[in-house]
Amino acid sequence: MTKESSAYAARARYLPFAVFMAFIAIDEIARFAASQGLFNLTDTTLYYLYPVKAVVVAALMFHYRRAYTELTVKDLTRIPVTVSVIMLGLLVFFLWINMDWVLSPAGTPQGFNPTLLPGTAVPLAMTAFRIFGAVLVVPLMEELFWRSYLIRYIADHEFEKVPVGHFSWASFLITVVLFGLEHHFILAGMLAGIMYSIVLYRTRSLAQCILVHAVTNLALAVYVVSSGKWYFW
């Protein structure tokens, strides 16, 4: 494998994640600047960044789709395994909503509350984009980065030489901690990172990792919309 092809394979997995995080950084910087009185910003102005973020990241992954050779949808036809993975995704959801502890002086985040937006069509459209992002875009993007790329890259910088599902304590612990730090609810995020990594090690299937993540996020989306506990978003 040439250096160019190896770099392309790595970029296909980390760039969508990096762009997603860049959008989050823009959101945080804008909110901080507004809190310092540098400009006026309503609570919902930055909501409109989310559809852009979801579409841009989805487009990037579509562009790089041929690079994801480890992603085999056929893995999901192993019905007993797939059913177990779905149940685990629901367990992670249940634990997540009962581990809503924020290790931050800022307290519980306000979250994404589309009911604050004007009219009827706009809140519905923004809710649909949020669910699309949470269930389809984020699980694919994050699993490609965390459990396809980084977990193997830590084991060997030539990550494609490392089989999917290869275990090492260093890669496991580092990715679990960083995955937790990526989320507002850090401990819940770390727990989810542990569970998703177990799926990886037991099934050696990235498709099953994406499925368990998507099930958790879908259950959380249904819960948030039905309960109005927007801070989970």
Backbone torsions as a table, in degrees:
resi	resn	phi	psi	omega
1	MET	NA	131.6	-178.8
2	THR	-77.3	162.7	176.5
3	LYS	-60.9	-37.8	-178.1
4	GLU	-64.7	-44.5	-179.3
5	SER	-69.4	-35.2	177.3
6	SER	-66.4	-41.6	178.3
7	ALA	-64.7	-38.6	178.7
8	TYR	-64.1	-43.4	180.0
9	ALA	-62.4	-41.4	178.2
10	ALA	-66.2	-45.6	-178.9
11	ARG	-61.0	-36.3	180.0
12	ALA	-61.8	-24.7	-176.9
13	ARG	-99.7	-32.4	-178.5
14	TYR	-95.8	-24.8	-175.6
15	LEU	-66.5	-45.6	176.8
16	PRO	-57.5	-40.1	178.0
17	PHE	-65.7	-42.9	-179.8
18	ALA	-62.4	-40.3	179.0
19	VAL	-66.2	-42.7	177.8
20	PHE	-58.4	-46.3	179.8
21	MET	-67.2	-31.5	177.4
22	ALA	-64.3	-39.5	176.4
23	PHE	-63.1	-41.0	177.9
24	ILE	-63.5	-40.0	178.8
25	ALA	-63.4	-41.7	177.4
26	ILE	-59.5	-44.5	179.0
27	ASP	-59.8	-48.1	-177.8
28	GLU	-65.4	-42.1	-179.6
29	ILE	-64.4	-42.2	179.7
30	ALA	-63.5	-41.9	179.6
31	ARG	-65.8	-40.5	179.0
32	PHE	-64.8	-44.3	179.8
33	ALA	-61.2	-40.3	178.7
34	ALA	-65.8	-38.6	179.4
35	SER	-66.4	-22.3	178.5
36	GLN	-90.9	4.4	177.3
37	GLY	78.5	17.4	-179.0
38	LEU	-73.7	-28.8	173.1
39	PHE	-162.7	165.1	-180.0
40	ASN	-84.5	139.9	-178.8
41	LEU	-150.7	121.7	177.2
42	THR	-77.1	165.6	-178.0
43	ASP	-63.2	-24.3	-173.3
44	THR	-108.8	-3.6	-176.7
45	THR	-55.5	-44.7	-175.7
46	LEU	-77.1	-6.3	175.3
47	TYR	-58.1	-31.6	-174.2
48	TYR	-72.7	-9.2	173.8
49	LEU	-72.3	-26.9	-172.5
50	TYR	-62.0	-48.6	177.8
51	PRO	-58.4	-38.5	178.7
52	VAL	-62.8	-46.3	179.9
53	LYS	-59.5	-48.3	-177.7
54	ALA	-63.0	-42.9	-177.9
55	VAL	-69.7	-42.7	-179.0
56	VAL	-63.0	-45.5	-179.1
57	VAL	-66.8	-41.5	177.3
58	ALA	-61.4	-41.0	179.4
59	ALA	-64.7	-38.9	177.8
60	LEU	-62.4	-44.8	-179.3
61	MET	-67.7	-34.5	175.6
62	PHE	-64.9	-39.8	178.4
63	HIS	-60.1	-40.4	-175.5
64	TYR	-94.7	10.8	-168.9
65	ARG	-53.9	-34.4	-177.6
66	ARG	-71.7	-14.5	-180.0
67	ALA	-80.5	-15.8	-173.7
68	TYR	-88.6	62.8	-174.7
69	THR	-69.5	-21.2	-179.9
70	GLU	-80.2	-9.0	-177.1
71	LEU	-90.7	106.6	-176.2
72	THR	-120.6	108.7	-178.1
73	VAL	-64.3	-26.4	178.9
74	LYS	-56.5	-25.8	179.1
75	ASP	-57.7	-28.5	-176.5
76	LEU	-74.6	-9.0	179.1
77	THR	-79.2	-6.5	173.7
78	ARG	-79.2	86.4	-166.9
79	ILE	-56.7	-49.2	179.6
80	PRO	-57.2	-40.9	178.8
81	VAL	-65.9	-44.8	-178.1
82	THR	-63.7	-40.6	177.8
83	VAL	-63.4	-42.6	178.4
84	SER	-62.9	-39.5	179.7
85	VAL	-66.0	-40.9	177.6
86	ILE	-61.4	-44.0	179.4
87	MET	-63.5	-38.4	177.8
88	LEU	-65.2	-38.7	177.2
89	GLY	-60.8	-39.2	177.3
90	LEU	-68.8	-35.6	176.3
91	LEU	-64.2	-42.8	178.3
92	VAL	-61.4	-41.3	176.7
93	PHE	-58.5	-48.3	-178.3
94	PHE	-60.7	-43.9	179.0
95	LEU	-66.8	-37.6	-179.0
96	TRP	-59.0	-48.0	-176.0
97	ILE	-72.6	-12.4	176.9
98	ASN	-106.0	8.3	176.4
99	MET	-127.3	41.9	-176.3
100	ASP	-83.7	56.6	179.8
101	TRP	-100.9	128.0	-179.2
102	VAL	-105.7	120.8	178.5
103	LEU	-91.1	63.8	-176.1
104	SER	-153.1	140.8	177.4
105	PRO	-66.1	-16.0	-179.6
106	ALA	-74.0	-14.8	178.7
107	GLY	79.8	-167.4	-177.0
108	THR	-65.7	131.4	179.6
109	PRO	-67.4	153.3	178.9
110	GLN	-70.3	-30.7	179.3
111	GLY	80.7	-168.4	-176.1
112	PHE	-109.2	104.2	-175.9
113	ASN	-112.7	94.5	-176.0
114	PRO	-67.8	-16.3	179.8
115	THR	-68.9	-14.1	177.2
116	LEU	-78.8	-11.2	-178.8
117	LEU	-81.9	154.6	-174.8
118	PRO	-73.5	152.8	173.3
119	GLY	73.6	-162.4	179.7
120	THR	-112.4	-42.4	-176.0
121	ALA	-65.8	-41.3	-177.2
122	VAL	-64.5	-49.8	177.0
123	PRO	-58.9	-38.8	179.1
124	LEU	-64.8	-43.9	-179.7
125	ALA	-65.0	-41.8	-178.9
126	MET	-69.3	-35.1	175.4
127	THR	-64.1	-42.7	179.0
128	ALA	-62.2	-42.4	178.2
129	PHE	-64.4	-39.1	-179.3
130	ARG	-64.7	-42.9	179.0
131	ILE	-67.0	-42.0	176.6
132	PHE	-57.0	-45.9	-179.9
133	GLY	-66.0	-44.9	-175.0
134	ALA	-69.4	-35.6	-171.9
135	VAL	-96.3	-33.9	-175.5
136	LEU	-106.8	-44.7	-174.0
137	VAL	-81.1	-52.9	-173.3
138	VAL	-63.3	-47.5	179.5
139	PRO	-59.3	-41.5	179.0
140	LEU	-65.9	-48.3	-178.3
141	MET	-61.8	-47.9	-175.7
142	GLU	-70.6	-40.6	-179.2
143	GLU	-68.8	-35.9	174.8
144	LEU	-61.6	-39.0	-179.2
145	PHE	-78.3	-55.4	-171.4
146	TRP	-73.4	-51.5	-169.9
147	ARG	-103.1	-4.9	170.0
148	SER	-103.4	-46.0	-174.7
149	TYR	-92.3	-66.7	-167.5
150	LEU	-65.2	-41.5	-177.3
151	ILE	-63.4	-29.4	176.7
152	ARG	-86.4	-35.0	-179.6
153	TYR	-63.5	-36.8	178.3
154	ILE	-65.1	-35.7	178.4
155	ALA	-71.8	-36.4	-179.0
156	ASP	-161.4	124.6	-177.7
157	HIS	-59.1	-25.4	170.9
158	GLU	-88.3	73.5	-165.0
159	PHE	-61.3	-28.0	-177.9
160	GLU	-69.7	-14.9	175.9
161	LYS	-78.8	-14.8	-178.4
162	VAL	-90.7	125.5	-179.8
163	PRO	-64.1	145.5	174.1
164	VAL	-61.3	129.7	-179.0
165	GLY	94.2	2.7	176.4
166	HIS	-65.3	133.6	-177.8
167	PHE	-104.6	135.8	164.5
168	SER	-147.0	145.1	-177.8
169	TRP	-61.4	-40.0	-177.9
170	ALA	-61.9	-50.2	-177.4
171	SER	-66.7	-37.6	179.0
172	PHE	-63.1	-53.1	-175.1
173	LEU	-67.6	-42.3	-178.7
174	ILE	-63.3	-45.5	-178.1
175	THR	-69.1	-35.6	178.5
176	VAL	-63.7	-45.9	-179.4
177	VAL	-64.6	-46.6	-178.9
178	LEU	-66.1	-37.3	176.8
179	PHE	-61.9	-40.3	176.8
180	GLY	-64.4	-43.1	-178.9
181	LEU	-66.2	-20.4	178.4
182	GLU	-69.6	-20.0	-172.8
183	HIS	-108.7	154.7	175.6
184	HIS	-61.6	-44.9	179.2
185	PHE	-90.3	88.5	-167.8
186	ILE	-63.9	-46.7	-177.8
187	LEU	-66.2	-39.7	176.2
188	ALA	-63.7	-38.5	178.0
189	GLY	-64.9	-39.3	178.1
190	MET	-66.5	-40.4	177.5
191	LEU	-61.0	-45.4	178.2
192	ALA	-61.1	-40.6	178.5
193	GLY	-60.8	-39.1	177.0
194	ILE	-63.6	-48.1	-177.3
195	MET	-62.7	-44.8	-178.4
196	TYR	-67.0	-34.4	177.6
197	SER	-69.2	-35.4	176.0
198	ILE	-61.5	-41.5	176.2
199	VAL	-58.7	-43.6	179.1
200	LEU	-59.3	-48.1	-175.8
201	TYR	-69.8	-35.2	-177.6
202	ARG	-79.2	-36.1	-175.4
203	THR	-100.8	-21.6	-173.8
204	ARG	52.4	38.5	-176.7
205	SER	-133.1	120.1	176.2
206	LEU	-69.2	-32.9	179.1
207	ALA	-60.7	-39.6	178.3
208	GLN	-68.8	-34.1	175.9
209	CYS	-64.3	-42.3	178.4
210	ILE	-64.9	-39.7	179.7
211	LEU	-63.5	-48.2	-178.3
212	VAL	-62.6	-38.1	178.2
213	HIS	-66.3	-43.3	-179.1
214	ALA	-65.8	-38.7	178.9
215	VAL	-63.5	-45.2	176.8
216	THR	-57.3	-48.1	-176.3
217	ASN	-69.0	-34.9	177.4
218	LEU	-67.0	-45.5	177.9
219	ALA	-61.1	-40.1	178.6
220	LEU	-65.6	-39.8	178.9
221	ALA	-62.8	-44.4	178.4
222	VAL	-61.9	-42.3	-179.9
223	TYR	-64.7	-45.2	-178.2
224	VAL	-63.5	-47.4	-177.7
225	VAL	-65.5	-40.0	-176.9
226	SER	-77.7	-29.6	-176.5
227	SER	-98.6	-20.3	-176.3
228	GLY	76.3	16.0	178.5
229	LYS	-87.6	73.2	-170.7
230	TRP	-66.3	-18.7	-177.8
231	TYR	-65.0	-15.9	175.2
232	PHE	-74.6	-13.4	177.8
233	TRP	-100.8	NA	NA
